[in-house]
Amino acid sequence: MSESDQPVAVVTGGAGFLGSHLCDELIRRGYFVHCVDNFVTGSMHNIEHLAENHDQQFGLVRQDVSEGLEIDGRVDVVLHFASPASPIDYLRLPIETMKVGSAGTLNALELARHKQARFMIASTSETYGDPLVHPQPETYWGNVNPVGPRAVYDEAKRFAEAATTAYRRHYGVDTVVLRIFNTYGPRMRHDDGRAIPSFISAALENRPIPVAGDGRQTRSICYVDDLIDGILRLLMSDLPGPVNIGNPYEVSMIDLAEHVRTLVGSQMPITFVPRPQDDPEKRKPEITIAREQLGWQPKVMPEDGLLATIDWFRRRLSLDAVIDLAALEPFEVVPEARVTS
């Protein structure tokens, strides 16, 4: 394949948990990937293997997409995944979260419009808020508190969906709205505050396992490999969305914590901590559109996914104990002829 024939993808937030897995899969499928990240919540360690092994397929652009986004040359697809995604991060970075969901989305849409590329917005089940409909179909408009602490994330994503739809209607940009439900797997940060990393890290470090509230609230958990498969099927389709991608397997937080404790082999107790304001009571995707129109449904059994994630965390925590990760100098790979940042 000549360079001119090679498809090109731009992944904003490409050094994050999901973004880095997307970069991996796009490269595996033959794409040149421009990974755009400002490393507010992303990690160099998620993508350093790409720089080492894919000199002709990977470029890193250190850029805050809220301030602008320019890529020189061909672009076929733009995947806008840049955003703090865990409650700890978006509550710590409320303005940055709203900027990347608004200005960042508009900048990424402008790039897609200019390049005549297909555009995907990574939205979220949080657009449904604390749902009054269960499970949640794409037709449900949601129950979101617009002035609560979670609104900085929820409303940023709702704006991003509206902006994406407006660009499709007004400019004819080939767009798709993806709604991601709770996902887990390797490369999650142990301290990002989400349930599965919190449970696994506590169990591995012999700390009490923290469960919010009484633990009866539910989530539907999807292993990252299944999610990436669904995302790429949706990207390569002609659907405009919104489309839910997530696993309908629903579990209470107390049962999930107990299961993680058993799989780790921990004897530490479960401890109950205050539940955050506006924390959804239930969460479960209706995936009929994904199943019928994309031929997609999750395949990884929860126990298999959790065991793989536990193994990764065990190795990561062991490595972190002997390496000062914060002291490592970041690398930068920007093919000069192909990127303007």
RARA-V155602 format. One record per backbone hydrogen bond with DSSP energy under -1.0 kcal/mol. CO is the residue of the C=O (numbers start at 0). NH is the residue of the N-H. Records with the same first field share a line. If there is no record, write none. Layout:
# RARA-V155602
CO=NH, NH
This chain:
# RARA-V155602
1=5
6=31
7=75, 76
8=33
9=78
10=35
11=80
12=15
14=42
15=19
16=20
17=21
18=22
19=23
20=24
21=25
22=26
23=27
24=28
25=30
26=29
31=8
32=58
33=10
34=60
35=12, 13
36=62
42=45
43=46, 47
46=49, 50
47=51
48=52
49=53
53=56, 57
56=32
58=34
60=36, 62
63=66
75=117
76=9
77=119
78=11, 80
79=121
85=89
86=90
87=91
88=92
92=96
93=97
94=98
95=99
96=100
97=101
98=103
101=105
102=106
103=107
104=108
105=109
106=110
107=111
108=112
109=113
110=114
111=116
117=77
118=175
119=79
120=122, 177
122=179
123=126
124=127
125=128
127=142
128=130
135=285
136=139
142=129
147=150
149=152, 153
150=154
152=156
153=157
154=158
155=159
156=160
157=161
158=162
159=163
160=164
161=165
162=166
163=167
164=168
165=169
166=170, 172
172=174
173=118
175=120
176=242
177=122
178=244
179=124
181=221
183=223
184=187
188=191
193=197
194=198
195=199
196=200
197=201
198=202
199=203
200=204
201=206
208=270
210=272
211=214
214=253
216=252
218=250
221=183
222=226
223=227
224=228
225=229
226=230
227=231
228=232
229=233
230=234
231=235
239=176
242=178
244=180
248=220
250=218
251=255
252=256
253=257
254=258
255=259
256=260
257=261
258=262
259=263
260=264, 265
268=208
270=210
272=212
275=278
280=217
283=135
286=290
287=291
288=292
289=293, 295
300=304
301=305
302=306
303=307
304=308
305=309
306=310
307=311
308=312
309=313
310=314
311=315
312=316
313=317
314=318
315=319
316=320
318=321, 322
322=324
323=326
324=327
332=59
334=337, 338
